[in-house]
Each structure stands twice: as C-alpha cells, then as structure tokens.
Amino acid sequence: MTMYYEAKGRIRGRCGHKHKSFFAAEKCCKRDMEGCKSQGGYSDRFVSEVEVTPIAKIVELKNEVRVCAGEKGKGRIISCCLWSGNLGRSAALSQVIATAESQGYEVIDSE
C-alpha cells in the first residue's frame, strides 16, 4: 500500500497534487490560504492522508496465467504460473492471485 498527502476542502476542492510529505501538503494549504486572502476570500483546505492500494490485473496467455501491476495489466509482472494437465488453469489462477494479494495488491479480472 502506498500513501500520499493532498490539500483539500469542501469548498475549495482538491489541490490536484500528490504530495510525498505532510509538510509539502501543508505548504500547499498555506499558499492557497495566502492566495485566497489576497483576493478577500478564505481557503478551507486542510491536509489529508490518502492511502492507495496498488491494482494488479489478471492476464491469461496460451498456457500461462500472470498477474501484472497496473490497471491495464501491462505493467510489471507480479506473479506468473504455467499450467498444464498436472496443474490446471483454476489452480494456477488461484496461486498467482494469492501471491499478488500477499504482496498487498488488489487483483481485478482482465475482462
């Protein structure tokens, strides 16, 4: 699971940045407050922590099942298993999904 910070408010909305630190997001809030104040307004933005669960997609090839990082399934291979008569497709699929989930990925079907 990854995390970033953003400045957001109910009225002003989100700043649109994915800040790596709390302090960077706080600085963004202060800039917004100063900008609003200079025009006679106010900013309701505050720092918010955002957790992101990485997504992985199932990709099936001829006799291979892969779980790849990224929503389109074209990223880094997280888990891979060849299957044949001894290890059927469903067993291979279960194995690669379990491996990816143990690494913190949310696995979604490619369809």
Residue frames relative to the residue before (quaternion, step in Angstrom):
aa qw qx qy qz dx dy dz
M 1.0000 0.0000 0.0000 0.0000 0.00 0.00 0.00
T 0.1864 -0.7754 0.5949 0.1003 3.53 -0.94 0.88
M 0.1964 -0.7850 0.5814 0.0845 3.52 -1.27 0.38
Y 0.0316 0.7588 -0.6505 -0.0091 3.53 -1.24 0.56
Y 0.3804 -0.7034 0.5534 0.2329 3.56 -1.32 0.15
E 0.0418 -0.7841 0.6182 0.0350 3.54 -1.17 0.58
A 0.3789 -0.6644 0.5874 0.2646 3.52 -1.31 0.38
K 0.1465 0.8037 -0.5637 0.1223 3.58 -0.71 1.03
G 0.0428 -0.7826 0.6208 0.0191 3.50 -1.27 0.46
R 0.6137 -0.5662 0.3964 0.3816 3.58 -1.18 0.47
I 0.7394 0.3824 -0.2229 0.5073 3.58 1.04 -0.73
R 0.7413 0.4170 -0.2205 0.4774 3.58 0.82 -1.01
G 0.3936 -0.7294 0.4751 0.2956 3.59 1.18 -0.44
R 0.6947 -0.4597 0.3545 0.4248 3.53 -1.30 -0.33
C 0.5353 -0.6406 0.4525 0.3137 3.53 -1.18 0.62
G 0.4482 -0.7137 0.4370 0.3143 3.59 1.16 -0.51
H 0.6250 0.5157 -0.3422 0.4758 3.58 1.29 0.09
K 0.2597 -0.7042 0.6296 0.2005 3.55 -1.28 0.43
H 0.1424 -0.8320 0.5343 0.0446 3.55 0.10 1.34
K 0.4391 -0.7140 0.4883 0.2427 3.57 -0.98 0.86
S 0.7939 0.1965 -0.1099 0.5648 3.59 1.16 -0.46
F 0.6379 -0.5167 0.4195 0.3875 3.51 -1.31 0.43
F 0.6697 0.5313 -0.2979 0.4248 3.56 0.95 -0.95
A 0.6293 0.5203 -0.3354 0.4699 3.58 1.06 -0.70
A 0.6573 0.4934 -0.3056 0.4808 3.59 1.01 -0.80
E 0.6219 0.5372 -0.3284 0.4656 3.58 1.07 -0.74
K 0.6331 0.5250 -0.3142 0.4741 3.56 1.03 -0.84
C 0.6306 0.5313 -0.3167 0.4688 3.57 1.05 -0.82
C 0.6290 0.5284 -0.3235 0.4696 3.60 1.03 -0.81
K 0.6716 0.5089 -0.2951 0.4504 3.56 0.90 -0.96
R 0.6303 0.5225 -0.3313 0.4690 3.59 1.03 -0.79
D 0.6551 0.5046 -0.3098 0.4694 3.56 0.98 -0.85
M 0.6361 0.5286 -0.3249 0.4587 3.59 0.99 -0.82
E 0.6636 0.5015 -0.2990 0.4678 3.57 0.94 -0.90
G 0.6559 0.5187 -0.3078 0.4538 3.57 0.97 -0.86
C 0.6671 0.4887 -0.2939 0.4793 3.56 0.96 -0.87
K 0.6518 0.5295 -0.3097 0.4459 3.57 0.97 -0.91
S 0.6496 0.5313 -0.3201 0.4397 3.59 1.00 -0.81
Q 0.7186 0.3892 -0.2380 0.5249 3.59 1.25 -0.40
G 0.6204 -0.5861 0.3281 0.4049 3.58 1.28 0.35
G 0.6317 0.5286 -0.3415 0.4527 3.59 1.20 0.23
Y 0.3454 -0.7048 0.5601 0.2650 3.53 -1.22 -0.46
S 0.3268 -0.7202 0.5774 0.2027 3.54 -1.28 0.38
D 0.2363 -0.7754 0.5707 0.1313 3.56 -0.96 0.86
R 0.3813 0.7536 -0.4668 0.2625 3.58 1.24 0.24
F 0.0410 -0.7599 0.6487 0.0039 3.52 -1.21 0.73
V 0.5649 -0.5965 0.4446 0.3569 3.58 -1.24 0.29
S 0.0491 -0.7914 0.6092 -0.0101 3.53 -0.92 0.99
E 0.3347 -0.7235 0.5721 0.1928 3.55 -1.02 0.89
V 0.1085 -0.7995 0.5901 0.0298 3.58 -0.85 0.99
E 0.1725 -0.7710 0.6065 0.0890 3.57 -0.80 1.05
V 0.1284 -0.7943 0.5926 0.0384 3.54 -0.92 0.94
T 0.2440 -0.7412 0.6080 0.1462 3.55 -0.85 1.00
P 0.4014 -0.7193 0.4995 0.2683 3.60 -0.65 1.02
I 0.3134 -0.7547 0.5542 0.1582 3.54 -1.08 0.80
A 0.0631 -0.7696 0.6345 0.0332 3.53 -1.07 0.78
K 0.2577 -0.7833 0.5551 0.1091 3.55 -1.08 0.75
I 0.4415 -0.6656 0.5337 0.2781 3.55 -1.12 0.70
V 0.0383 -0.7725 0.6338 -0.0033 3.56 -0.91 0.98
E 0.1159 -0.8039 0.5815 0.0457 3.56 -0.69 1.09
L 0.1418 -0.7587 0.6332 0.0581 3.51 -0.96 1.02
K 0.8171 -0.2608 0.1652 0.4869 3.60 -1.28 -0.13
N 0.8023 -0.1028 0.0915 0.5809 3.62 0.59 -1.09
E 0.6122 0.5125 -0.3395 0.4972 3.52 1.12 0.76
V 0.1529 -0.7511 0.6354 0.0934 3.54 -1.09 0.77
R 0.0470 -0.7940 0.6061 -0.0029 3.57 -0.90 0.99
V 0.1694 -0.7050 0.6678 0.1683 3.50 -1.31 0.39
C 0.0769 -0.8218 0.5642 -0.0204 3.54 -0.59 1.22
A 0.5121 -0.6417 0.4802 0.3087 3.56 -1.09 0.77
G 0.7009 0.4346 -0.3430 0.4496 3.56 -1.13 0.64
E 0.5872 -0.6326 0.3875 0.3240 3.54 -1.02 0.83
K 0.7137 0.4398 -0.2636 0.4772 3.59 1.05 -0.64
G 0.4633 -0.7163 0.4218 0.3072 3.57 1.28 0.02
K 0.5673 0.6029 -0.3837 0.4092 3.56 1.18 0.45
G 0.5165 0.6577 -0.4024 0.3725 3.55 1.27 0.20
R 0.8078 -0.2464 0.2200 0.4881 3.51 -1.28 -0.54
I 0.4452 -0.6727 0.5202 0.2805 3.58 -1.04 0.82
I 0.2648 -0.7753 0.5608 0.1200 3.56 -0.74 1.13
S 0.7901 -0.0580 0.1027 0.6016 3.54 0.94 -0.95
C 0.0313 -0.8062 0.5897 -0.0369 3.55 -1.04 0.79
C 0.0491 0.8000 -0.5961 0.0487 3.59 -1.00 0.77
L 0.3108 -0.7113 0.6015 0.1891 3.55 -0.95 0.94
W 0.0887 -0.8020 0.5867 0.0677 3.57 -1.04 0.63
S 0.0023 -0.7626 0.6467 -0.0136 3.49 -1.25 0.63
G 0.8038 -0.2620 0.1916 0.4985 3.58 -1.18 -0.45
N 0.6729 0.5080 -0.2983 0.4473 3.58 0.99 -0.81
L 0.7712 0.1427 -0.0730 0.6161 3.55 0.99 -0.84
G 0.2623 -0.8200 0.4927 0.1263 3.56 -0.11 1.30
R 0.7312 -0.4455 0.3120 0.4117 3.50 -1.37 0.29
S 0.6933 0.4841 -0.3012 0.4408 3.61 0.78 -0.95
A 0.6381 0.5073 -0.3301 0.4760 3.61 1.04 -0.71
A 0.6412 0.5149 -0.3187 0.4714 3.60 1.00 -0.81
L 0.6420 0.5292 -0.3095 0.4604 3.54 1.00 -0.89
S 0.6528 0.5103 -0.3079 0.4677 3.60 0.90 -0.89
Q 0.6575 0.5316 -0.3038 0.4391 3.55 0.97 -0.88
V 0.7094 0.4495 -0.2819 0.4640 3.61 0.80 -0.94
I 0.6236 0.5280 -0.3406 0.4651 3.60 1.06 -0.69
A 0.6536 0.5131 -0.3153 0.4584 3.60 0.91 -0.89
T 0.6441 0.5215 -0.3205 0.4587 3.59 0.98 -0.83
A 0.6792 0.4874 -0.2906 0.4654 3.61 0.88 -0.94
E 0.6693 0.4965 -0.3057 0.4605 3.59 0.93 -0.85
S 0.6285 0.5321 -0.3398 0.4543 3.59 1.07 -0.66
Q 0.6780 0.4532 -0.2802 0.5064 3.58 1.27 -0.39
G 0.6345 -0.5895 0.3053 0.3959 3.59 1.29 0.29
Y 0.5154 0.6435 -0.4250 0.3736 3.62 1.20 0.24
E 0.3185 -0.6667 0.6288 0.2420 3.52 -1.25 0.54
V 0.2107 -0.8032 0.5498 0.0903 3.57 -0.55 1.17
I 0.0633 -0.7848 0.6164 0.0131 3.55 -0.86 1.02
D 0.5547 -0.6204 0.4456 0.3298 3.56 -1.16 0.64
S 0.5306 -0.6687 0.4289 0.2957 3.56 -1.07 0.71
E 0.6095 0.5832 -0.3541 0.4038 3.59 1.19 -0.26
